Amino acid sequence: MDIHIIGAGAIGKLLAAKLSRVRDGGNLVLVAHRRAQADAVGSGGLVLKDGEGTSVSFVRTVAWPEYAAGGNEAPADAVMLAVKQQHFHEGMLRTVCGHLKPDGIVLAWMNGIGHERLLAVMPGTSRAALAITTEGATSRGDAAVEHTGAGTTKLGLLSDGSAEAGRQLKNVACWLAAAGFDTGLSNDIMKEAWNKLVINAVINPLTAIHGIENGGLLASPFLLQAMRTLYSEAKSVAAKAGVQVDEALWNRLLDVCRRTARNRSSMLQDLAAGRRSEIEWINGSLIRAARRHGVNVPGHQAVFDAVRGIENARS
């Protein structure tokens, strides 16, 4: 397969490093936002630290301006969007679709909900897919990433696609499995997206506000109670939106904290680095859904305000 990964953050680098181990003649391209980062990965390799130790992979890495200008990359069977929602826009998606093979697919690895509406327009629901993952990853500089917690990944098309799109998605799943990711296919990927949204909307803001790793949430009865409050509110919003989240999601949430105990959530990493977080697209998207359906979510409003307050104080 020919795979392009857009975004060289923690998840993008994790995907590139692990997939580089199982290439079978296809092309793997990592697209970084900054030219300096592309040069760093290109010159010294991509360093991965995981349970097997530390390894270095050499992955073709280009900067976004070069990629957007056309580049020299072979067209992709699958383009993986490993960017944050605040960096995702119509112009980016138009460029990405220009790099697809006629039967290629776009696979979005984003937190929150909302981006699926743009994907439904371009490249269309039959060629657009979501990846919902609980893998834990932390950036260790421009050219290094640590796999901080094993999780699960579900892939699914936004609608029943063509036979070619289904085949491409199955091929991606096989590559991910060969790379060591616990991967499966879903016939209801939006339900999986809501399950992930509920988990993120509980873990991310609390770890970011308190400056703790995921496992730290389980160490305090007060934080556990805060988690339960946010979980109950989010579950109520999902139900009003017509999505019945998994009955065992609370236990799954706790298991994510255990399995990724050493992981620093993406929101915590963003605040620590002085970057704008995804609070607008995680808790913010949930709050907007709550308003549409007349659900009161004071817990989510409180953590939203707290995270935005931290961002504004540092700006």
C-alpha positions in Angstrom: 0.0 0.0 0.0 0.9 3.6 -0.5 0.1 5.5 2.7 0.5 9.2 3.5 0.3 10.4 7.1 -0.5 14.1 7.5 0.7 15.5 10.8 3.9 14.7 12.7 2.6 15.1 16.2 2.5 12.2 18.7 0.0 10.0 16.9 1.4 10.7 13.4 4.9 9.9 14.5 3.8 6.7 16.3 1.9 5.5 13.1 4.9 6.3 10.9 7.4 4.6 13.1 5.5 1.4 13.6 4.2 1.2 10.0 7.7 1.6 8.7 8.5 -1.8 10.2 6.0 -3.6 8.0 6.3 -2.0 4.6 6.1 -4.5 1.8 7.1 -2.5 -1.2 4.6 0.3 -0.7 5.5 3.9 -0.1 5.1 5.5 3.3 5.2 9.3 3.6 5.1 11.5 6.7 4.0 15.1 6.2 5.2 17.6 8.9 3.8 21.0 9.3 7.2 22.6 9.7 10.2 22.2 7.3 12.6 22.1 10.3 10.8 19.1 11.7 10.7 17.4 8.3 14.5 17.9 8.0 15.1 16.6 11.5 13.2 13.3 10.8 14.8 13.0 7.4 18.4 13.5 8.5 18.5 11.5 11.8 15.5 9.2 11.5 12.4 8.8 13.6 13.1 7.6 17.1 10.5 5.3 18.8 10.6 4.3 22.4 8.2 1.5 23.4 8.0 -1.7 25.3 10.5 -3.3 23.0 13.1 -0.6 23.7 14.3 2.3 21.5 14.5 2.0 17.7 15.2 4.4 14.8 13.2 4.3 11.5 13.9 6.2 8.3 10.7 7.5 6.9 10.4 9.8 3.9 9.3 13.0 5.5 8.3 16.2 3.7 7.0 19.6 4.8 3.4 20.6 4.2 4.2 23.4 1.7 6.1 20.9 -0.5 3.3 18.4 -0.2 0.6 21.0 -1.0 2.6 22.1 -4.1 2.3 18.6 -5.5 5.5 17.0 -4.4 7.0 13.8 -5.9 5.0 11.3 -3.9 3.2 8.4 -5.5 -0.6 8.7 -5.2 -2.0 7.2 -2.0 -4.2 4.3 -1.3 -5.0 5.9 2.0 -4.2 9.3 3.5 -4.2 9.3 7.3 -5.2 12.7 8.8 -3.3 12.8 12.1 -3.9 16.4 12.8 -5.9 18.3 15.4 -9.3 19.7 14.5 -8.1 23.3 14.8 -5.7 22.7 12.0 -8.2 20.9 9.8 -10.0 22.9 7.1 -11.4 22.6 3.6 -8.2 23.7 1.9 -6.2 21.0 3.6 -8.8 18.3 2.6 -8.8 19.5 -1.0 -5.0 19.1 -1.1 -5.2 15.7 0.5 -7.8 14.4 -1.9 -5.6 15.6 -4.8 -3.0 13.0 -3.6 -5.5 10.1 -3.6 -5.6 7.2 -6.1 -9.1 6.9 -7.8 -10.1 4.3 -5.3 -8.1 5.8 -2.4 -9.6 6.7 1.0 -9.2 9.4 3.6 -8.9 8.1 7.2 -9.2 10.8 9.9 -7.5 10.2 13.3 -9.0 13.1 15.2 -10.5 13.7 18.6 -14.0 15.1 19.0 -16.8 15.2 16.5 -17.7 17.6 13.7 -14.9 16.9 11.2 -17.0 14.1 9.8 -19.4 16.7 8.2 -16.6 18.1 6.0 -15.3 14.6 5.2 -18.9 13.6 4.1 -18.7 16.4 1.4 -15.1 15.7 0.3 -14.1 13.0 -0.5 -17.7 11.8 0.4 -19.0 9.3 2.9 -18.2 6.3 0.7 -14.5 7.1 0.7 -14.1 8.8 4.1 -13.4 6.8 7.2 -12.7 7.5 10.9 -10.1 5.9 13.1 -11.0 5.8 16.8 -8.0 5.0 18.9 -7.1 4.8 22.6 -3.4 4.4 21.9 -1.2 6.6 24.2 1.7 8.5 22.6 3.9 11.4 23.7 6.1 13.5 21.6 9.8 13.7 22.7 10.9 16.4 20.4 10.6 16.9 16.6 11.9 13.5 15.7 11.0 11.2 18.6 7.9 9.7 20.1 7.2 7.4 23.1 4.4 4.8 23.0 3.1 5.3 26.5 0.2 3.0 26.5 -1.3 0.3 24.3 -5.0 0.8 23.3 -7.5 -0.3 20.7 -8.3 1.1 17.3 -11.5 0.9 15.4 -11.8 1.8 11.7 -15.0 2.5 9.8 -16.3 4.2 6.7 -18.9 7.0 7.2 -21.3 5.0 5.0 -21.3 1.8 3.0 -18.7 2.6 0.5 -17.7 0.9 -2.8 -16.1 -2.5 -2.7 -12.8 -0.8 -3.5 -13.0 1.5 -0.5 -13.9 -1.4 1.8 -10.9 -3.3 0.5 -8.6 -0.4 1.1 -9.9 0.0 4.7 -9.3 -3.7 5.3 -5.8 -3.4 3.9 -5.1 -0.5 6.3 -6.4 -2.6 9.2 -4.1 -5.4 8.2 -1.1 -3.1 8.1 -1.9 -1.6 11.5 -2.4 -5.1 13.0 1.0 -6.2 11.5 2.5 -3.1 13.1 1.3 -4.2 16.5 -1.9 -2.1 16.9 -5.0 -3.9 18.3 -7.2 -3.0 15.3 -10.8 -3.9 14.2 -13.4 -2.7 11.8 -16.7 -1.1 12.8 -20.0 -0.9 11.0 -21.1 2.0 13.3 -18.1 4.2 13.5 -20.1 7.2 14.8 -21.0 5.3 17.9 -17.3 4.6 18.3 -16.6 8.3 17.8 -19.1 9.2 20.6 -17.6 6.5 22.9 -14.2 8.1 22.3 -15.6 11.6 22.8 -17.0 10.7 26.2 -13.7 9.2 27.3 -11.7 12.2 26.0 -14.1 14.7 27.5 -13.5 13.1 30.9 -9.8 12.4 30.9 -8.3 15.2 28.9 -9.5 18.3 30.8 -9.0 16.8 34.2 -5.4 15.8 33.5 -4.7 19.1 31.8 -6.2 21.2 34.7 -4.4 19.2 37.4 -1.2 18.6 35.4 -1.2 14.8 36.0 -0.7 11.7 33.8 -3.8 9.6 33.0 -3.2 7.1 35.8 -3.2 9.9 38.4 -7.0 10.3 37.9 -7.5 7.0 39.7 -5.4 7.9 42.7 -7.9 10.4 44.2 -11.6 9.7 45.3 -12.3 13.4 44.5 -11.0 13.1 40.9 -12.9 9.8 40.5 -16.1 11.6 41.5 -15.3 14.4 39.1 -14.8 11.8 36.4 -18.2 10.2 37.2 -19.9 13.5 37.0 -18.4 14.3 33.6 -19.2 10.8 32.3 -22.8 10.9 33.4 -23.4 14.3 31.7 -21.7 13.2 28.5 -23.7 10.0 28.4 -26.9 12.0 28.7 -25.9 14.2 25.7 -25.1 11.1 23.6 -28.5 9.6 24.4 -30.3 12.8 23.4 -28.3 12.8 20.2 -29.6 9.4 19.4 -26.4 7.5 20.3 -26.5 4.8 22.9 -23.0 4.5 24.2 -21.7 1.1 25.3 -23.1 0.0 28.7 -19.6 -0.9 29.8 -18.1 2.4 28.8 -17.4 3.5 32.4 -15.3 0.5 33.0 -13.6 1.0 29.6 -12.8 4.6 30.6 -11.2 3.3 33.8 -9.3 0.7 31.9 -7.9 3.4 29.5 -6.6 5.3 32.5 -4.9 2.1 33.7 -3.5 1.0 30.4 -2.2 4.5 29.6 -1.3 5.4 33.2 2.0 7.0 32.1 0.5 8.9 29.2 0.2 12.7 29.3 -3.0 13.5 27.5 -2.8 15.6 24.3 -4.5 18.4 26.1 -2.0 18.3 28.9 0.9 18.2 26.4 -0.6 21.2 24.6 -1.0 23.3 27.7 2.5 22.4 28.9 4.0 23.5 25.6 2.0 26.8 25.6 -0.2 25.6 22.6 -3.9 26.0 22.1 -5.6 22.8 23.2 -8.5 20.9 21.7 -10.9 21.8 24.4 -13.1 23.6 21.8 -13.4 20.4 19.8 -13.7 17.9 22.7 -15.7 19.4 25.6 -16.8 22.3 23.4 -18.4 20.0 20.8 -20.2 18.2 23.6 -21.4 21.4 25.1 -22.8 22.6 21.8 -24.6 19.2 21.3 -26.0 19.6 24.8 -27.4 23.0 24.0 -29.0 21.7 20.8 -30.7 18.9 22.8 -31.6 20.9 25.9 -29.2 19.0 28.3 -27.6 20.8 31.2 -23.8 20.0 31.5 -22.4 22.3 34.3 -19.4 20.0 34.8 -18.3 20.2 31.2 -18.8 23.9 31.2 -16.7 24.3 34.3 -13.7 22.3 32.9 -14.1 24.1 29.5 -13.9 27.4 31.3 -10.9 26.3 33.4 -8.9 25.1 30.4 -9.7 28.2 28.4 -8.7 30.3 31.4 -5.3 28.6 31.5 -4.8 29.2 27.8 -5.7 32.9 28.1 -3.5 33.4 31.1 -0.5 32.1 29.1 -1.2 34.0 25.9 
